[in-house]
């Protein structure tokens, strides 16, 4: 037993007051910064895309997009006109891209080539992005993947399950200002009479067919209330691990893919996400300390999944992959670590890696993604290298989703 004298108690009291003071100061400054960057009346938007970028999103041959747009502009019934940028060069908004997809899909045979929504016999894909250690690029990966899939024509729901709510901030929903009580998925999975339909929580974003369920510190309530619910569980209550899955099932017909940004710890929220997931993406920074941490994460996950499987949870994951993030191609030890992981896990390590880039980190300073930030803020080589890496990773994941559906 440790004896605390009066002096020690005063020291602890001073520490608590210091933490409280720093929390209030930092919160006030962050709110002031966010208000400056995004005034209350402002709404986050996404930049227009250059022709070459748009063509890649459609898999068009160079110049074909121009032909399609000219055809659409000549059709007066469509009332379609693309804006022009510097040098009278066309630029495409996300709204333009959505209209072009609809136009192209209406004339394609078979239908669904340009609007690749899942078909009647294809299951909703729920992808959990996770890691035990912060700083692995988990939120960056989940957010860019959500945007990429939506820009490719899929109907996407992004769920921020992390109480730190970094994904929400990247989507322009500030957790302290814009996300109120019961506005997170906790509102749809809580155990009391205040539970609300998940449909009421989903928010539209500035990208068509990309919706968001934001997060904030309220999510921690699920970690606190679940042990009490387990202790006095009634037969009508769903076990904790099924609640996220059941909530998603209520809106499954509206989406093709759900992307869940999991918390960086193995709690009830993460286990609920794993139970809901049809696929798992584990981000890993290729350094020894991170790999050691991942080893602990895998051991704990397998043990806990055994426990909830014994309680009735289904194992329905179609695939699991390790994604190498913040990879520096010129770093010899990182190359060795990647080779080590590939030798152990083979094809479970993704072919493409997410490179470390100032374009990604600098965009994050203003709560933006590579699809949103003005590429003129960087040298062309820096931005293009980062976007190419990001798109290669996302295209590989898209391929895994299609393969699960049985598509070529």
Buried (B, 14 or more C-beta within 10 A) or exposed (E): EEEEEEEEEEEEEEEEEEEEEEEEEEEEEBEEEBEEBBEEEEEBEBBBBBBEBBBBBBEBEEEEBBEBBEEBEEEEEEEBEBEEEEEEEBBBBBEBBBBBBBBBBEEEEEEBBBBBBBEEEBEBBBBBBBBBBBEBBBBBBBBBBBBBBBBBBBBBBBBBBBBBBBBBBBBBBBBEBBBEEBBBBBBBBBBEEEBEEBEEBBBEBBBBBBBBBBBBEBBBBBBEBBEEBEEEEEEEEBBBBBBBBBBBBEBBEEBBBBBBBBBBBBBBBBBBBBBBBBBBBBBBBBBEEBBEBBEEBEEEBEEBBEEBEEEEBEEEBBBEBBBBBBBBEEBEEBBEBBEEBBEEEEEEBBEBBBBBBEBBEBBBEEBBBBBBBEBEEBEEEBBEBBBEBBBBBBBBBBEBBBEBBEEE
